[in-house]
Amino acid sequence: MTMPEFIPSTDLRLEHAPLSTANIHDISRFAITFNADEVGKEAWTLNLDSDFSTLSLVELRCILYVEQRRWNHYHRAYTPEVEAKLREIVERIRGLL
């Protein structure tokens, strides 16, 4: 599987973001279009317990990216709770575009 190209948050458009109802594989591939260099150290403290309604597009993408990388590292499928949160983040991202 080839890695998708980075999409800078400033260039992100609605057509780049999958629907929140999309296959979780599509959401995972979207997550890795984020370039982690876009955020400072403070963003790495954000997590799935953060209040998504107060976060910026870059912060939301950072959480999505970190979770995708975490679960990929352990070679495990997302739990239903994590998958629901990832879908919520994607929905929020789409709402910001």
N, CA, C and O of each residue as an XYZ file, in Angstrom:
388
protein
N       0.850     -1.176      0.000
C       0.000      0.000      0.000
C       0.895      1.237      0.000
O       1.815      1.345      0.810
N       0.624      2.152     -0.896
C       1.395      3.386     -0.925
C       0.773      4.402      0.027
O      -0.441      4.439      0.230
N       1.640      5.216      0.596
C       1.179      6.256      1.508
C       0.550      7.384      0.696
O       1.069      7.753     -0.358
N      -0.564      7.933      1.179
C      -1.139      9.079      0.479
C      -0.240     10.303      0.678
O       0.518     10.376      1.646
N      -0.331     11.239     -0.227
C       0.463     12.458     -0.118
C      -0.086     13.341      0.987
O      -1.281     13.335      1.284
N       0.827     14.109      1.593
C       0.401     15.088      2.589
C      -0.494     16.129      1.937
O      -0.293     16.517      0.786
N      -1.478     16.570      2.695
C      -2.324     17.687      2.266
C      -2.216     18.743      3.366
O      -2.747     18.550      4.460
N      -1.539     19.852      3.088
C      -1.454     20.898      4.111
C      -2.858     21.344      4.524
O      -3.765     21.398      3.694
N      -3.027     21.654      5.775
C      -4.347     22.061      6.267
C      -4.858     23.295      5.546
O      -6.066     23.461      5.376
N      -3.950     24.160      5.122
C      -4.366     25.361      4.385
C      -4.932     25.015      3.010
O      -5.677     25.804      2.430
N      -4.583     23.836      2.485
C      -5.063     23.399      1.171
C      -6.204     22.396      1.257
O      -6.771     22.011      0.235
N      -6.543     21.972      2.465
C      -7.563     20.938      2.642
C      -8.931     21.449      2.194
O      -9.352     22.546      2.560
N      -9.609     20.637      1.403
C     -10.944     20.967      0.903
C     -11.904     19.844      1.289
O     -11.484     18.732      1.612
N     -13.178     20.150      1.249
C     -14.205     19.190      1.629
C     -14.069     17.871      0.867
O     -14.288     16.800      1.432
N     -13.712     17.950     -0.404
C     -13.615     16.726     -1.204
C     -12.458     15.825     -0.759
O     -12.426     14.649     -1.122
N     -11.514     16.349      0.015
C     -10.417     15.531      0.540
C     -10.854     14.683      1.741
O     -10.335     13.587      1.952
N     -11.786     15.182      2.505
C     -12.194     14.531      3.763
C     -13.302     13.514      3.505
O     -14.305     13.838      2.870
N     -13.128     12.297      3.990
C     -14.187     11.302      3.810
C     -15.402     11.658      4.664
O     -15.304     12.440      5.609
N     -16.519     11.088      4.326
C     -17.701     11.231      5.176
C     -17.440     10.493      6.483
O     -16.638      9.560      6.526
N     -18.105     10.907      7.527
C     -17.930     10.218      8.814
C     -18.475      8.793      8.762
O     -18.144      7.972      9.618
N     -19.299      8.497      7.775
C     -19.857      7.152      7.612
C     -19.014      6.281      6.677
O     -19.371      5.136      6.400
N     -17.907      6.821      6.200
C     -17.046      6.082      5.265
C     -16.419      4.866      5.937
O     -16.417      4.743      7.162
N     -15.896      3.987      5.120
C     -15.148      2.838      5.618
C     -14.017      3.348      6.511
O     -13.381      4.349      6.178
N     -13.758      2.691      7.622
C     -12.729      3.146      8.558
C     -11.352      3.163      7.899
O     -10.492      3.950      8.294
N     -11.134      2.316      6.912
C      -9.870      2.324      6.164
C      -9.689      3.668      5.452
O      -8.584      4.211      5.429
N     -10.756      4.202      4.879
C     -10.680      5.498      4.204
C     -10.377      6.619      5.203
O      -9.636      7.551      4.891
N     -10.943      6.523      6.380
C     -10.679      7.519      7.420
C      -9.221      7.423      7.866
O      -8.569      8.444      8.087
N      -8.718      6.218      7.996
C      -7.318      6.029      8.380
C      -6.369      6.583      7.321
O      -5.365      7.213      7.651
N      -6.683      6.352      6.075
C      -5.834      6.900      4.992
C      -5.882      8.424      4.990
O      -4.867      9.077      4.747
N      -7.041      8.988      5.256
C      -7.151     10.441      5.345
C      -6.301     10.965      6.507
O      -5.661     12.009      6.388
N      -6.297     10.252      7.609
C      -5.539     10.684      8.792
C      -4.063     10.882      8.476
O      -3.438     11.808      8.993
N      -3.506     10.030      7.640
C      -2.076     10.133      7.369
C      -1.732     11.107      6.246
O      -0.588     11.157      5.794
N      -2.715     11.877      5.796
C      -2.416     12.972      4.866
C      -1.961     14.211      5.642
O      -1.588     15.222      5.045
N      -1.996     14.126      6.967
C      -1.588     15.238      7.825
C      -0.079     15.221      8.011
O       0.518     14.171      8.252
N       0.530     16.396      7.898
C       1.961     16.543      8.144
C       2.131     17.017      9.579
O       1.742     18.136      9.914
N       2.701     16.185     10.417
C       2.843     16.491     11.844
C       3.671     17.742     12.104
O       3.624     18.290     13.205
N       4.422     18.200     11.122
C       5.199     19.430     11.291
C       4.322     20.677     11.369
O       4.813     21.764     11.674
N       3.033     20.525     11.097
C       2.111     21.664     11.147
C       1.793     22.117     12.566
O       1.266     23.214     12.752
N       2.097     21.308     13.560
C       1.703     21.640     14.930
C       2.911     21.814     15.839
O       3.989     21.271     15.597
N       2.690     22.586     16.888
C       3.714     22.752     17.910
C       3.558     21.692     18.983
O       2.648     20.865     18.929
N       4.443     21.724     19.945
C       4.458     20.723     21.018
C       3.144     20.655     21.791
O       2.723     19.575     22.205
N       2.496     21.801     21.986
C       1.271     21.824     22.792
C       0.156     20.972     22.188
O      -0.686     20.458     22.924
N       0.135     20.815     20.880
C      -0.917     20.026     20.229
C      -0.781     18.543     20.537
O      -1.765     17.808     20.451
N       0.391     18.093     20.887
C       0.592     16.668     21.156
C      -0.040     16.240     22.467
O      -0.102     15.048     22.767
N      -0.513     17.210     23.257
C      -1.207     16.865     24.504
C      -2.694     16.611     24.271
O      -3.384     16.119     25.164
N      -3.188     16.938     23.094
C      -4.595     16.703     22.768
C      -4.839     15.213     22.590
O      -3.939     14.470     22.199
N      -6.055     14.782     22.878
C      -6.367     13.361     22.745
C      -7.867     13.179     22.511
O      -8.596     14.155     22.332
N      -8.314     11.949     22.513
C      -9.719     11.655     22.230
C     -10.668     12.167     23.305
O     -11.880     12.191     23.090
N     -10.150     12.572     24.444
C     -10.992     13.136     25.496
C     -11.108     14.654     25.387
O     -11.822     15.274     26.176
N     -10.419     15.259     24.426
C     -10.478     16.705     24.236
C     -11.865     17.125     23.756
O     -12.607     16.326     23.185
N     -12.198     18.381     23.995
C     -13.469     18.939     23.519
C     -13.296     19.343     22.060
O     -12.762     20.412     21.763
N     -13.745     18.495     21.165
C     -13.536     18.723     19.735
C     -14.138     20.037     19.248
O     -13.641     20.624     18.287
N     -15.189     20.499     19.892
C     -15.870     21.711     19.435
C     -15.009     22.962     19.611
O     -15.299     23.994     19.007
N     -13.969     22.887     20.419
C     -13.116     24.060     20.659
C     -11.809     24.004     19.886
O     -10.999     24.927     19.977
N     -11.591     22.941     19.130
C     -10.301     22.740     18.479
C     -10.284     23.233     17.041
O     -11.308     23.258     16.359
N      -9.107     23.619     16.604
C      -8.909     24.083     15.231
C      -8.805     22.894     14.278
O      -8.689     21.744     14.700
N      -8.847     23.195     13.017
C      -8.695     22.170     11.986
C      -7.376     21.422     12.168
O      -7.349     20.193     12.108
N      -6.302     22.141     12.385
C      -4.986     21.526     12.550
C      -4.965     20.636     13.792
O      -4.421     19.533     13.747
N      -5.541     21.089     14.882
C      -5.572     20.292     16.110
C      -6.379     19.009     15.928
O      -5.979     17.945     16.399
N      -7.512     19.116     15.246
C      -8.334     17.930     14.988
C      -7.592     16.931     14.112
O      -7.628     15.725     14.359
N      -6.928     17.436     13.100
C      -6.167     16.549     12.220
C      -5.016     15.899     12.980
O      -4.672     14.745     12.724
N      -4.434     16.624     13.896
C      -3.346     16.074     14.707
C      -3.835     14.886     15.534
O      -3.176     13.847     15.575
N      -4.978     15.033     16.186
C      -5.526     13.927     16.984
C      -5.802     12.725     16.092
O      -5.456     11.596     16.439
N      -6.421     12.967     14.951
C      -6.735     11.880     14.023
C      -5.453     11.162     13.594
O      -5.403      9.933     13.555
N      -4.432     11.934     13.276
C      -3.143     11.385     12.855
C      -2.508     10.543     13.967
O      -2.081      9.413     13.729
N      -2.449     11.097     15.177
C      -1.820     10.397     16.297
C      -2.537      9.085     16.591
O      -1.889      8.063     16.817
N      -3.856      9.104     16.590
C      -4.602      7.876     16.865
C      -4.388      6.834     15.777
O      -4.249      5.647     16.072
N      -4.360      7.268     14.525
C      -4.117      6.322     13.438
C      -2.741      5.685     13.606
O      -2.595      4.470     13.475
N      -1.739      6.504     13.896
C      -0.380      5.986     14.046
C      -0.281      5.062     15.262
O       0.392      4.032     15.204
N      -0.949      5.427     16.364
C      -0.910      4.600     17.581
C      -1.475      3.198     17.298
O      -0.833      2.190     17.591
N      -2.667      3.154     16.732
C      -3.313      1.865     16.499
C      -2.587      1.074     15.419
O      -2.508     -0.152     15.502
N      -2.063      1.747     14.419
C      -1.285      1.069     13.385
C      -0.030      0.446     14.002
O       0.347     -0.671     13.648
N       0.604      1.153     14.907
C       1.819      0.655     15.558
C       1.561     -0.671     16.283
O       2.397     -1.574     16.256
N       0.418     -0.774     16.918
C       0.083     -1.990     17.663
C      -0.550     -3.077     16.790
O      -0.834     -4.175     17.271
N      -0.769     -2.771     15.507
C      -1.351     -3.731     14.562
C      -2.696     -4.273     15.048
O      -2.993     -5.462     14.934
N      -3.493     -3.360     15.589
C      -4.812     -3.765     16.083
C      -5.891     -2.905     15.434
O      -5.644     -1.775     15.013
N      -7.078     -3.466     15.367
C      -8.232     -2.710     14.881
C      -8.672     -1.747     15.979
O      -8.469     -2.002     17.166
N      -9.273     -0.644     15.565
C      -9.798      0.319     16.531
C     -10.891     -0.339     17.376
O     -11.637     -1.188     16.887
N     -10.977      0.054     18.629
C     -12.119     -0.370     19.433
C     -13.341      0.391     18.924
O     -13.184      1.429     18.282
N     -14.542     -0.092     19.191
C     -15.737      0.651     18.762
C     -15.775      2.076     19.318
O     -16.245      2.989     18.639
N     -15.290      2.274     20.534
C     -15.292      3.608     21.145
C     -14.336      4.555     20.411
O     -14.672      5.711     20.157
N     -13.156      4.058     20.077
C     -12.184      4.876     19.349
C     -12.686      5.163     17.948
O     -12.586      6.294     17.471
N     -13.217      4.165     17.294
C     -13.742      4.381     15.946
C     -14.834      5.456     15.957
O     -14.877      6.297     15.060
N     -15.697      5.438     16.941
C     -16.755      6.455     17.037
C     -16.155      7.847     17.201
O     -16.641      8.809     16.606
N     -15.105      7.956     18.001
C     -14.447      9.256     18.203
C     -13.777      9.732     16.917
O     -13.834     10.918     16.592
N     -13.148      8.824     16.188
C     -12.512      9.201     14.930
C     -13.552      9.691     13.930
O     -13.314     10.653     13.200
N     -14.685      9.039     13.898
C     -15.763      9.475     13.006
C     -16.290     10.855     13.424
O     -16.627     11.683     12.577
N     -16.355     11.087     14.720
C     -16.779     12.392     15.228
C     -15.783     13.484     14.813
O     -16.181     14.585     14.435
N     -14.502     13.170     14.886
C     -13.475     14.133     14.465
C     -13.609     14.440     12.984
O     -13.539     15.602     12.584
N     -13.802     13.411     12.164
C     -13.945     13.626     10.716
C     -15.169     14.508     10.440
O     -15.114     15.401      9.595
N     -16.243     14.263     11.135
C     -17.450     15.088     10.962
C     -17.162     16.547     11.335
O     -17.603     17.467     10.646
N     -16.437     16.746     12.404
C     -16.060     18.110     12.834
C     -15.132     18.768     11.801
O     -15.297     19.943     11.474
N     -14.175     18.016     11.300
C     -13.281     18.551     10.274
C     -14.073     18.993      9.055
O     -13.851     20.083      8.528
N     -14.997     18.152      8.606
C     -15.820     18.503      7.443
C     -16.631     19.763      7.716
O     -16.852     20.573      6.815
N     -17.072     19.925      8.950
C     -17.831     21.116      9.302
C     -17.008     22.398      9.297
O     -17.555     23.493      9.166
N     -15.709     22.261      9.438
C     -14.814     23.422      9.430
C     -14.359     23.797      8.019
O     -13.796     24.873      7.813
N     -14.597     22.926      7.063
C     -14.125     23.202      5.688
C     -15.146     23.979      4.887
O     -14.907     24.291      3.720
